[in-house]
Amino acid sequence: MIRLGIFLLCVLSFQAYSQDTLKVTLPEAERLFLQNNASLLAQKYNIEAAKAQIIQAKLWDNPTFSGEQQLYNQQTKVPLPLGSLGQRAVQIQQLFLLAGKRNKRIALEKINVEASEYNYYDLLRTIAVDLRTNFYDIYFIIKSLSMYDEEIQTFQELSKAYEEQYQKGNIPLKEVIRLKAFLFSLKKERNELSQQIIEKQAILKTILNSKENTFINPKVDEKQLDSLKITNLKLEELTATALENRFDLKMQDAAVRYEQANLSLQKSLATPDIQLGYSYDRNGSYIPNYHALTLQMDLPFFNKNQGNIKSSQARIEAAKKNFEQSQVSLQSDVVRAFTKVQENDRLSKSIDNKFIGSFDTLIDGAVTSYQKRNISLIEFVDFVESYKNTIVELNSLKSNRIKSIEELNYAVGKKVL
């Protein structure tokens, strides 16, 4: 009960600086993240913008209209002459794309939409792992802080009591100074952990897009975390899953297909387009009321889009090499993450929980033994130091294990644990 009270005191000490406290489990935090994260919402708009470009690519070019009206008749001295003595002409033309240019541009924009969607899911993967790692970091740091608060409270009481005894001449000054020095060390280390929480809270608030004065208090079921089975994972299966699910790899594949589609478009641009139209001339031709069909096109004598075609061919090869490199990097990421998970899990499973429980019991007895002078100050401080380091390292080990699992999920591109 004492340790639980200290733990709650530790959490409340952070909450004292804020008006609101958000107690959330990880699934709740992930829901808030999906609803509120500004970067994800912005990327959704980018997807909609890319889809709008498909609509634009499907549109036909607008027809062009030109008109002509005589301003002044020199013979009749009449401005803007109308009727049979006036001259006017009109022309309407429509551009027709040849060689399938319109469909090829539509195909390009569809690949762009794919790439935007892959970018969204890859961004989701990246921010989600930051969310989860910071979430668990805060939880385990708060656990370490609860131990520091307990030790600080104990040494404050001891320092006060022993200073009174020193004033009475019952103990030497060096013992009081040693207690205060250790107390100062505890407060300094606790402050360093507090700074870490402040930094991680800022990251978490940014991800969740929560208010500045909100303290996010993670709720974690440690038994569920401890029950995660690493031994069921196989490296070959993880690599195959990553090749299928990693959206950054899909983006590279889309880049190859985009360049291939662009090459097809560039080749089609070598074919000139035609403009068909209708022309009417009132009095400016060899006969009045002249009607004609018009045809206009470029003659591909010099510019056959050779440079753009060659450039596109080179970009295809570059995109293919980038895709190959991404596959190699992906496999390396999975191997590294899988190895880290195995090592952290093996070390975590080697800790004897009974040993930790015994340590908790012994620390209470050590305080009593020191007060009764059954152990020296040096022995007492050494024991407390060992206890403190053990608890901090244990929480760090648990945090590292969970972070390595999240790194594996990130490397695979899917939650495997």
MOMO-V717537 format. One record per pair of residues at least 6 apart in sequence whose ideal C-beta (glycine too) atoms are under 8 Angstrom apart, sorted by the first residue. I is the first residue (numbers start at 1). J is the second residue. D is the distance in whole Angstrom. If there is no record, write none. Layout:
i;j;d
I;J;D
I;J;D
This chain:
i;j;d
2;150;7
3;146;7
3;150;7
3;360;7
6;146;5
6;147;8
6;149;5
6;150;4
6;153;7
7;142;8
7;143;7
7;146;4
9;146;8
9;149;6
10;142;6
10;145;5
10;146;4
10;148;8
10;149;5
11;142;6
11;217;6
13;149;8
14;142;8
14;194;8
14;197;7
14;215;5
15;21;5
15;215;5
15;217;8
17;215;7
18;213;5
18;214;6
18;215;4
19;213;5
20;211;7
20;213;6
20;214;5
20;215;7
21;214;7
21;215;5
21;216;8
21;217;6
22;210;6
22;214;5
22;215;7
22;216;5
22;217;7
23;217;5
23;219;6
24;32;7
24;216;7
24;217;7
24;218;7
24;219;6
25;218;8
25;219;5
25;220;8
26;132;6
26;135;6
26;218;7
26;220;7
29;131;6
29;135;6
29;204;8
29;208;7
29;216;8
29;218;8
30;128;7
30;131;7
30;132;8
32;208;5
32;209;8
32;210;7
33;40;8
33;127;7
33;128;7
33;131;6
33;207;6
33;208;6
34;40;7
34;124;8
36;208;6
36;209;4
36;210;7
37;127;6
37;207;6
37;208;7
37;209;6
38;209;6
39;123;6
39;127;7
40;120;7
40;123;6
40;124;6
40;127;7
43;116;7
43;119;6
43;120;4
43;123;6
44;120;7
46;116;5
46;119;7
46;120;8
47;113;7
47;116;5
47;117;6
47;120;6
49;116;8
50;109;7
50;112;5
50;113;4
50;115;8
50;116;4
51;113;5
53;109;5
53;112;6
53;113;8
54;106;6
54;109;4
54;110;6
54;113;7
56;109;8
57;102;7
57;105;4
57;106;5
57;108;7
57;109;5
58;102;7
58;106;6
61;94;7
61;95;4
61;97;8
63;92;6
63;93;6
63;94;5
63;277;8
64;92;7
64;93;5
64;94;8
64;95;8
64;275;8
64;277;8
65;90;7
65;91;7
65;92;5
66;90;7
66;91;5
67;88;7
67;89;7
67;90;5
67;91;8
68;87;7
68;88;6
68;89;4
68;90;7
68;284;8
69;80;7
69;86;8
69;87;8
69;88;5
70;80;7
70;81;6
70;86;5
70;87;4
70;88;7
71;79;7
71;80;6
72;78;8
72;79;5
72;80;8
72;81;8
73;79;8
73;81;4
73;85;6
73;86;7
76;85;6
78;85;7
80;86;7
81;87;8
84;283;8
84;288;8
85;283;8
86;282;7
86;283;7
87;282;6
87;283;4
87;284;5
88;282;5
88;283;8
89;279;7
89;280;6
89;281;4
89;282;6
89;284;6
90;279;7
90;280;5
91;277;6
91;278;7
91;279;5
91;280;7
91;294;7
92;277;5
92;278;5
93;275;5
93;276;7
93;277;3
93;294;6
93;296;7
94;275;7
94;276;6
94;277;6
95;273;6
95;274;8
95;275;5
96;273;6
96;274;5
96;275;7
96;276;6
97;273;5
98;268;8
98;271;5
98;272;7
98;273;6
98;274;7
99;267;8
99;268;4
99;269;8
99;270;8
99;271;4
100;268;6
101;265;7
101;268;5
101;269;7
101;271;8
101;273;7
104;261;7
104;264;5
104;265;4
104;268;6
105;265;6
107;261;5
107;264;8
108;258;7
108;261;5
108;262;6
108;265;6
111;254;6
111;257;6
111;258;5
111;261;6
112;258;7
114;250;8
114;254;5
115;251;6
115;254;5
115;255;7
115;258;7
118;247;4
118;248;8
118;250;5
118;251;4
118;254;6
119;247;8
119;251;6
121;247;4
122;246;8
122;247;4
122;248;5
122;251;7
125;247;7
125;410;6
125;413;6
126;410;8
127;207;6
129;406;5
129;407;7
129;409;7
129;410;4
130;203;7
130;207;6
131;204;7
131;207;5
131;208;8
132;402;8
132;406;5
133;402;8
133;403;5
133;406;5
134;200;5
134;203;5
134;204;5
134;207;8
135;204;7
135;218;5
136;218;7
136;220;7
136;399;6
136;402;5
136;403;7
136;406;8
137;196;8
137;200;5
137;399;6
137;403;8
138;197;6
138;200;5
138;201;7
138;204;7
138;216;7
138;218;5
139;218;4
139;220;5
140;395;4
140;396;7
140;398;6
140;399;4
141;193;5
141;196;6
141;197;5
141;200;8
141;395;7
141;399;8
142;197;7
142;218;8
143;395;5
144;193;6
144;391;6
144;392;5
144;395;5
144;396;8
145;190;6
145;193;6
145;194;7
145;197;8
147;388;7
147;391;5
147;392;7
148;186;6
148;189;7
148;190;4
148;193;7
148;388;7
149;190;7
151;186;6
151;384;6
151;388;6
152;183;7
152;186;5
152;187;6
152;190;7
154;367;6
155;179;6
155;182;6
155;183;4
155;186;6
156;183;6
158;179;6
158;367;8
158;370;8
158;371;8
159;176;7
159;179;5
159;180;5
159;183;6
162;171;6
162;175;6
162;176;5
162;179;6
163;176;5
165;171;5
166;172;7
166;173;6
166;175;8
166;176;5
175;377;5
178;377;6
178;381;7
179;377;7
182;381;5
182;384;8
186;388;8
201;215;7
201;216;6
204;210;8
204;216;5
205;211;8
205;212;7
205;214;7
205;216;7
208;216;7
210;216;7
222;398;8
225;398;7
225;401;8
225;402;6
226;348;8
228;405;7
228;417;5
230;341;6
230;342;6
230;345;4
230;405;8
230;417;8
233;338;7
233;341;8
233;408;8
233;416;7
233;417;8
235;334;7
235;335;7
235;338;5
238;334;5
238;338;6
238;408;7
238;411;8
238;412;5
238;416;7
239;330;8
239;331;6
239;334;5
239;335;8
241;412;5
241;413;7
241;414;6
241;416;7
242;249;8
242;330;6
242;331;8
242;333;8
242;334;5
242;411;6
242;412;5
242;413;6
242;414;8
243;249;7
243;327;7
243;330;7
245;412;7
245;413;4
245;414;5
246;330;6
246;412;8
246;413;4
247;413;7
248;326;7
249;323;8
249;326;5
249;327;7
249;330;6
252;319;7
252;322;6
252;323;4
252;326;5
253;323;6
255;319;5
255;322;7
255;323;7
256;316;7
256;319;4
256;320;6
256;323;5
258;319;8
259;312;6
259;315;5
259;316;4
259;318;8
259;319;5
260;316;6
262;312;5
262;315;7
263;309;7
263;312;4
263;313;6
263;316;6
266;305;6
266;308;5
266;309;5
266;312;5
267;305;8
267;309;6
269;305;5
269;308;7
270;300;7
270;304;4
270;305;5
270;306;8
270;309;7
271;300;8
272;297;5
272;298;4
272;299;7
272;300;5
273;297;7
273;298;8
274;295;6
274;296;7
274;297;4
275;294;7
275;295;7
275;296;4
275;297;7
276;293;7
276;294;7
276;295;6
277;293;7
277;294;4
277;295;8
277;296;8
278;291;8
278;292;7
278;293;7
278;294;7
279;290;8
279;291;7
279;292;4
279;293;8
279;294;5
280;289;8
280;290;7
280;291;6
280;292;8
281;289;8
281;290;4
281;292;8
282;288;7
282;289;6
282;290;8
284;290;7
330;411;8
333;411;4
334;408;8
334;411;5
334;412;6
336;411;7
337;404;7
337;407;5
337;408;4
337;410;7
337;411;4
337;412;8
338;408;6
338;411;8
340;404;4
340;407;7
340;408;8
341;401;8
341;404;5
341;405;6
341;407;8
341;408;5
343;404;8
344;397;7
344;400;5
344;401;4
344;404;5
345;401;6
345;404;8
347;397;6
347;401;8
348;397;6
348;398;7
348;401;5
351;394;7
351;397;7
356;390;7
356;391;8
356;394;7
359;387;6
359;390;6
359;391;8
362;383;8
362;387;8
363;383;7
363;384;7
363;387;5
366;375;7
366;380;6
366;383;5
366;384;7
367;380;8
369;375;5
369;380;8
370;377;7
370;379;8
370;380;4
375;383;8
405;417;5
408;416;7
408;417;7
409;415;5
409;416;6
409;417;7
